[in-house]
Amino acid sequence: MIKRDLTEHLIESAKQFAAVAVTGPRQSGKTTLVQEVFKKHNYVSLEDFDKRAQAIADPRLFLQNYSNEFGIILDEIQHVPELLSYIQTIIDREKKKGYFIITGSQNLLINQSVSQTLAGRIALLTLFPLAINELNNSSLLSGDLKDFVFKGCYPRIYDENVSPVKLHEYYIRGYVERDVRQIKNIFDLNLFQTFLKLCAGRIGQILNISALSNDCGIDQKTVNAWISLLEATHIIFLLNPYYKNFGKRLVKSPKIYFVDTGIACSLLNIKNTNELSSHYNWGGLVESFIISDLFKQYYNLNQKPSLYFWRDHQGNEIDVILEQALNLIPIEIKAGKTINMDVFKHFLYLKNIENFPVNKKFVIYGGSENQDWPEAKVLGWKNFGTLVKSIN
């Protein structure tokens, strides 16, 4: 098993709370992780139709039959959210720490249910696909940056040597046909898949609701609803702008990125790394890969991400702003393998901005060697996997 960075926080959470929920994208490794950590708990998958039918028909009997003295793992609980009310009763009566371990792929459904029934009784953790640090610790980080942008980071690709092209194709098909239908009453799935592809083509760009509406042929209300759905199911994330205390001459719309660049490559019909490196949005895909990993680093530390971008209307921009207490840490991302002074031009611009409390500055690039420049610390893409932890 590939050791996951979230393991320590999962164990600690089970010592403090009666229930622990692990959410995240499908196939990110939630089931493998909780079964590995809680070996003595009974395991029940609510993906199994027969188990699901039992849970719906008689929740009390179901929980009684499948529990043991150590506890129970309820996998994909979004299929039977009604169980949470019965779990609350057991928690309040038994008061056993770490007894209920639940997982869910659909963040929207599970969080709504949990907030209504188990608030204060449950720890909420999020597990994303593999992070750079996890790949590095498992000696799986051999190859070029474009190889990993193309393959993405779903564990089965590395643990079971599954073809990334096939995995992503089946993942998208299953996501659209199962998850989307279950959460939203979307009748035209072909149109929704077109919308997905349009989003992939806009990776690293400012989210333009009006343009998406026109290009897809749907109204802006539907665009907003579908963007929210993609966020809730961990397909995309939005990077918000940082504009505190710097006036009104800044961009205030978010940028759109994909949680996994392998999924984005599949939607863009990129079939191999040669096509990828010559793609019109190679730079945006690299940004998505790096920024997604920064988000993973926060979540693997069980912390809320504090990441933004910064851009003014003259085109001056910082790819990532990491907010830390009283300081801001600007990070630039470059797909190339060579560093020159042009890389630091936006850092130099920041010196002219009042009330911009810059601490450290970093450049993450497509090369392998770390470099110390007067303008910033330069990190090879394989070497930034513990950046958030080191800054904290």
C-alpha positions as semicolon CSV with decimal commas, in nm:
position;residue;x (nm);y (nm);z (nm)
1;M;0,000;0,000;0,000
2;I;0,117;0,353;-0,081
3;K;0,145;0,532;0,253
4;R;-0,090;0,830;0,268
5;D;0,006;1,152;0,444
6;L;-0,343;1,181;0,597
7;T;-0,295;0,861;0,801
8;E;-0,161;1,030;1,114
9;H;-0,449;1,278;1,128
10;L;-0,702;1,001;1,065
11;I;-0,571;0,806;1,363
12;E;-0,566;1,114;1,586
13;S;-0,918;1,212;1,485
14;A;-1,048;0,865;1,577
15;K;-0,904;0,912;1,926
16;Q;-1,098;1,234;1,975
17;F;-1,431;1,182;1,798
18;A;-1,686;0,904;1,799
19;A;-1,717;0,925;1,421
20;V;-1,474;1,017;1,144
21;A;-1,576;1,092;0,786
22;V;-1,330;1,070;0,499
23;T;-1,459;1,238;0,184
24;G;-1,293;1,295;-0,150
25;P;-1,310;1,201;-0,516
26;R;-1,399;0,852;-0,629
27;Q;-1,097;0,619;-0,646
28;S;-0,877;0,854;-0,442
29;G;-0,799;0,570;-0,199
30;K;-1,049;0,633;0,082
31;T;-1,159;0,271;0,117
32;T;-0,805;0,135;0,108
33;L;-0,692;0,387;0,370
34;V;-0,968;0,330;0,625
35;Q;-0,949;-0,049;0,591
36;E;-0,573;-0,036;0,643
37;V;-0,596;0,188;0,951
38;F;-0,903;0,026;1,111
39;K;-0,837;-0,340;1,044
40;K;-1,056;-0,463;1,331
41;H;-1,365;-0,267;1,228
42;N;-1,636;-0,443;1,029
43;Y;-1,647;-0,317;0,673
44;V;-1,970;-0,260;0,478
45;S;-1,992;-0,109;0,131
46;L;-2,316;0,072;0,059
47;E;-2,233;0,050;-0,311
48;D;-2,356;-0,308;-0,272
49;F;-2,726;-0,296;-0,366
50;D;-2,826;-0,573;-0,121
51;K;-2,651;-0,402;0,173
52;R;-2,805;-0,073;0,072
53;A;-3,153;-0,227;0,061
54;Q;-3,103;-0,372;0,411
55;A;-2,989;-0,035;0,546
56;I;-3,289;0,145;0,399
57;A;-3,542;-0,120;0,509
58;D;-3,431;-0,144;0,875
59;P;-3,148;0,093;0,973
60;R;-3,137;-0,015;1,339
61;L;-3,111;-0,385;1,256
62;F;-2,856;-0,312;0,984
63;L;-2,625;-0,125;1,224
64;Q;-2,672;-0,394;1,488
65;N;-2,589;-0,679;1,249
66;Y;-2,278;-0,523;1,101
67;S;-2,122;-0,370;1,411
68;N;-1,866;-0,533;1,636
69;E;-1,684;-0,435;1,956
70;F;-1,430;-0,227;1,767
71;G;-1,656;-0,042;1,526
72;I;-1,791;-0,029;1,173
73;I;-1,672;0,120;0,844
74;L;-1,959;0,244;0,629
75;D;-1,828;0,298;0,278
76;E;-2,004;0,544;0,039
77;I;-2,260;0,651;0,296
78;Q;-2,411;0,909;0,060
79;H;-2,624;0,623;-0,076
80;V;-2,808;0,595;0,260
81;P;-2,769;0,930;0,441
82;E;-3,064;0,835;0,665
83;L;-2,823;0,613;0,859
84;L;-2,662;0,921;1,011
85;S;-2,961;0,991;1,238
86;Y;-2,940;0,639;1,382
87;I;-2,562;0,671;1,418
88;Q;-2,617;0,988;1,623
89;T;-2,835;0,797;1,868
90;I;-2,571;0,524;1,910
91;I;-2,292;0,779;1,954
92;D;-2,482;0,965;2,226
93;R;-2,560;0,638;2,404
94;E;-2,230;0,449;2,374
95;K;-1,977;0,735;2,365
96;K;-1,706;0,521;2,198
97;K;-1,425;0,708;2,025
98;G;-1,352;0,616;1,664
99;Y;-1,640;0,370;1,647
100;F;-1,796;0,489;1,321
101;I;-1,572;0,543;1,019
102;I;-1,763;0,664;0,717
103;T;-1,656;0,753;0,364
104;G;-1,829;0,942;0,086
105;S;-1,744;1,049;-0,266
106;Q;-2,012;1,311;-0,300
107;N;-1,904;1,597;-0,080
108;L;-2,225;1,795;-0,128
109;L;-2,459;1,522;-0,007
110;I;-2,250;1,394;0,280
111;N;-2,164;1,737;0,420
112;Q;-2,527;1,847;0,416
113;S;-2,630;1,533;0,604
114;V;-2,343;1,550;0,852
115;S;-2,401;1,916;0,933
116;Q;-2,763;1,841;1,014
117;T;-2,712;1,532;1,229
118;L;-2,357;1,479;1,354
119;A;-2,225;1,831;1,408
120;G;-1,980;1,829;1,700
121;R;-1,965;1,449;1,704
122;I;-1,766;1,387;1,387
123;A;-1,428;1,479;1,239
124;L;-1,430;1,561;0,868
125;L;-1,121;1,475;0,663
126;T;-1,064;1,495;0,289
127;L;-0,849;1,255;0,087
128;F;-0,747;1,357;-0,263
129;P;-0,552;1,153;-0,518
130;L;-0,182;1,101;-0,454
131;A;0,029;1,403;-0,365
132;I;0,387;1,463;-0,483
133;N;0,519;1,383;-0,135
134;E;0,334;1,050;-0,126
135;L;0,468;0,953;-0,468
136;N;0,817;1,057;-0,363
137;N;0,804;0,861;-0,035
138;S;0,693;0,552;-0,229
139;S;0,976;0,586;-0,485
140;L;0,723;0,645;-0,763
141;L;0,840;0,990;-0,868
142;S;1,063;0,887;-1,157
143;G;1,013;1,054;-1,491
144;D;0,948;1,395;-1,638
145;L;0,687;1,650;-1,527
146;K;0,481;1,593;-1,842
147;D;0,452;1,222;-1,757
148;F;0,278;1,300;-1,429
149;V;0,063;1,579;-1,568
150;F;-0,059;1,332;-1,831
151;K;-0,106;1,034;-1,597
152;G;-0,257;1,230;-1,311
153;C;-0,243;1,103;-0,955
154;Y;-0,514;0,840;-0,903
155;P;-0,362;0,555;-0,696
156;R;-0,463;0,268;-0,927
157;I;-0,237;0,403;-1,201
158;Y;0,065;0,355;-0,973
159;D;-0,049;0,073;-0,746
160;E;-0,201;-0,155;-1,012
161;N;-0,028;-0,024;-1,327
162;V;-0,364;0,062;-1,486
163;S;-0,356;0,247;-1,818
164;P;-0,420;0,616;-1,746
165;V;-0,602;0,661;-2,077
166;K;-0,849;0,380;-1,996
167;L;-0,887;0,474;-1,628
168;H;-0,970;0,836;-1,708
169;E;-1,208;0,740;-1,988
170;Y;-1,403;0,505;-1,759
171;Y;-1,384;0,750;-1,469
172;I;-1,546;1,030;-1,670
173;R;-1,811;0,798;-1,812
174;G;-1,896;0,662;-1,465
175;Y;-1,895;1,010;-1,314
176;V;-2,134;1,152;-1,571
177;E;-2,368;0,852;-1,583
178;R;-2,379;0,781;-1,207
179;D;-2,276;1,066;-0,981
180;V;-2,419;1,349;-1,188
181;R;-2,755;1,177;-1,227
182;Q;-2,771;1,101;-0,856
183;I;-2,703;1,457;-0,741
184;K;-2,862;1,670;-1,012
185;N;-3,158;1,601;-1,235
186;I;-2,962;1,651;-1,558
187;F;-3,138;1,501;-1,857
188;D;-2,892;1,588;-2,135
189;L;-2,574;1,412;-2,026
190;N;-2,407;1,476;-2,361
191;L;-2,448;1,849;-2,306
192;F;-2,303;1,817;-1,956
193;Q;-2,002;1,630;-2,095
194;T;-1,955;1,909;-2,350
195;F;-1,958;2,152;-2,058
196;L;-1,689;1,943;-1,886
197;K;-1,469;1,963;-2,194
198;L;-1,518;2,339;-2,218
199;C;-1,406;2,371;-1,855
200;A;-1,097;2,163;-1,929
201;G;-1,011;2,394;-2,216
202;R;-1,017;2,688;-1,975
203;I;-0,775;2,551;-1,713
204;G;-0,575;2,831;-1,555
205;Q;-0,805;3,100;-1,694
206;I;-1,036;3,347;-1,521
207;L;-1,380;3,186;-1,490
208;N;-1,610;3,360;-1,737
209;I;-1,966;3,251;-1,672
210;S;-2,105;3,445;-1,969
211;A;-1,859;3,290;-2,216
212;L;-1,928;2,937;-2,086
213;S;-2,299;3,003;-2,117
214;N;-2,267;3,115;-2,478
215;D;-2,026;2,839;-2,583
216;C;-2,232;2,562;-2,427
217;G;-2,574;2,699;-2,513
218;I;-2,708;2,705;-2,156
219;D;-2,816;2,993;-1,933
220;Q;-2,585;3,146;-1,673
221;K;-2,788;3,005;-1,382
222;T;-2,722;2,653;-1,515
223;V;-2,351;2,730;-1,560
224;N;-2,326;2,837;-1,194
225;A;-2,515;2,525;-1,081
226;W;-2,292;2,294;-1,285
227;I;-1,973;2,465;-1,165
228;S;-2,092;2,412;-0,806
229;L;-2,161;2,047;-0,886
230;L;-1,811;1,998;-1,030
231;E;-1,663;2,156;-0,716
232;A;-1,875;1,947;-0,480
233;T;-1,774;1,624;-0,654
234;H;-1,403;1,717;-0,657
235;I;-1,361;1,744;-1,033
236;I;-1,257;2,110;-1,034
237;F;-1,155;2,372;-0,779
238;L;-1,168;2,748;-0,801
239;L;-0,870;2,960;-0,698
240;N;-0,998;3,291;-0,563
241;P;-0,818;3,623;-0,609
242;Y;-0,645;3,798;-0,323
243;Y;-0,754;4,161;-0,313
244;K;-0,754;4,266;0,052
245;N;-0,651;4,628;0,110
246;F;-0,527;4,688;-0,245
247;G;-0,801;4,901;-0,393
248;K;-1,039;4,826;-0,678
249;R;-0,798;4,784;-0,969
250;L;-0,766;4,408;-0,927
251;V;-0,929;4,108;-1,091
252;K;-1,194;3,970;-0,856
253;S;-1,317;3,660;-1,041
254;P;-1,173;3,313;-0,963
255;K;-0,959;3,093;-1,185
256;I;-1,066;2,742;-1,278
257;Y;-0,845;2,435;-1,228
258;F;-0,892;2,058;-1,227
259;V;-0,820;1,847;-0,919
260;D;-0,654;1,588;-1,143
261;T;-0,477;1,684;-1,464
262;G;-0,508;1,329;-1,599
263;I;-0,885;1,375;-1,610
264;A;-0,837;1,713;-1,780
265;C;-0,604;1,559;-2,041
266;S;-0,865;1,295;-2,118
267;L;-1,135;1,560;-2,164
268;L;-0,898;1,749;-2,396
269;N;-0,845;1,427;-2,597
270;I;-0,471;1,427;-2,526
271;K;-0,356;1,069;-2,591
272;N;0,015;1,081;-2,501
273;T;0,285;1,302;-2,353
274;N;0,408;1,420;-2,695
275;E;0,068;1,574;-2,760
276;L;0,068;1,721;-2,411
277;S;0,397;1,907;-2,427
278;S;0,294;2,082;-2,751
279;H;-0,061;2,158;-2,633
280;Y;-0,180;2,521;-2,640
281;N;-0,256;2,510;-2,265
282;W;0,049;2,317;-2,143
283;G;0,128;2,601;-1,904
284;G;-0,224;2,599;-1,759
285;L;-0,211;2,223;-1,705
286;V;0,121;2,255;-1,519
287;E;-0,029;2,531;-1,303
288;S;-0,326;2,304;-1,230
289;F;-0,096;2,014;-1,134
290;I;0,115;2,225;-0,896
291;I;-0,169;2,422;-0,736
292;S;-0,375;2,105;-0,690
293;D;-0,082;1,957;-0,501
294;L;-0,061;2,263;-0,276
295;F;-0,428;2,209;-0,191
296;K;-0,353;1,841;-0,120
297;Q;-0,069;1,943;0,112
298;Y;-0,311;2,151;0,321
299;Y;-0,577;1,881;0,334
300;N;-0,320;1,612;0,419
301;L;-0,221;1,828;0,717
302;N;-0,593;1,851;0,804
303;Q;-0,585;2,226;0,748
304;K;-0,803;2,460;0,549
305;P;-0,624;2,575;0,232
306;S;-0,519;2,938;0,230
307;L;-0,431;2,985;-0,138
308;Y;-0,513;3,266;-0,378
309;F;-0,385;3,430;-0,694
310;W;-0,320;3,799;-0,755
311;R;-0,368;3,997;-1,076
312;D;-0,426;4,362;-1,155
313;H;-0,589;4,507;-1,465
314;Q;-0,250;4,588;-1,620
315;G;-0,164;4,219;-1,642
316;N;0,074;4,201;-1,345
317;E;0,012;3,865;-1,182
318;I;0,130;3,618;-0,919
319;D;0,022;3,257;-0,982
320;V;-0,029;3,169;-0,615
321;I;-0,044;3,371;-0,294
322;L;-0,011;3,165;0,022
323;E;-0,160;3,357;0,314
324;Q;0,019;3,298;0,641
325;A;-0,077;3,494;0,953
326;L;0,077;3,838;0,900
327;N;0,265;3,756;0,582
328;L;0,195;3,667;0,220
329;I;0,409;3,417;0,032
330;P;0,402;3,462;-0,347
331;I;0,468;3,158;-0,565
332;E;0,532;3,158;-0,939
333;I;0,491;2,841;-1,148
334;K;0,692;2,782;-1,465
335;A;0,659;2,479;-1,692
336;G;1,006;2,525;-1,840
337;K;1,328;2,366;-1,717
338;T;1,539;2,681;-1,734
339;I;1,540;2,975;-1,494
340;N;1,630;3,330;-1,599
341;M;1,564;3,680;-1,465
342;D;1,236;3,708;-1,655
343;V;1,087;3,454;-1,411
344;F;1,112;3,708;-1,128
345;K;0,960;4,013;-1,300
346;H;0,631;4,000;-1,109
347;F;0,814;3,961;-0,777
348;L;1,001;4,281;-0,855
349;Y;0,670;4,455;-0,927
350;L;0,541;4,363;-0,580
351;K;0,811;4,578;-0,421
352;N;0,626;4,886;-0,542
353;I;0,298;4,788;-0,377
354;E;0,224;4,928;-0,033
355;N;0,084;4,705;0,241
356;F;0,190;4,387;0,064
357;P;0,369;4,208;0,351
358;V;0,581;3,962;0,151
359;N;0,784;3,712;0,352
360;K;0,947;3,436;0,147
361;K;0,914;3,401;-0,231
362;F;0,921;3,079;-0,432
363;V;0,937;2,967;-0,793
364;I;0,832;2,609;-0,875
365;Y;0,953;2,502;-1,219
366;G;0,976;2,202;-1,450
367;G;1,342;2,133;-1,375
368;S;1,487;1,911;-1,105
369;E;1,742;2,121;-0,915
370;N;1,671;2,364;-0,634
371;Q;1,837;2,702;-0,678
372;D;1,895;3,003;-0,454
373;W;1,846;3,336;-0,625
374;P;1,841;3,676;-0,453
375;E;1,486;3,729;-0,581
376;A;1,336;3,396;-0,465
377;K;1,394;3,033;-0,369
378;V;1,361;2,814;-0,678
379;L;1,227;2,460;-0,628
380;G;1,227;2,174;-0,878
381;W;0,878;2,031;-0,920
382;K;0,972;1,706;-0,745
383;N;1,101;1,896;-0,441
384;F;0,807;2,110;-0,332
385;G;0,590;1,831;-0,184
386;T;0,639;1,949;0,176
387;L;0,638;2,323;0,109
388;V;0,320;2,398;0,308
389;K;0,442;2,193;0,603
390;S;0,781;2,365;0,605
391;I;0,623;2,710;0,588
392;N;0,381;2,628;0,869
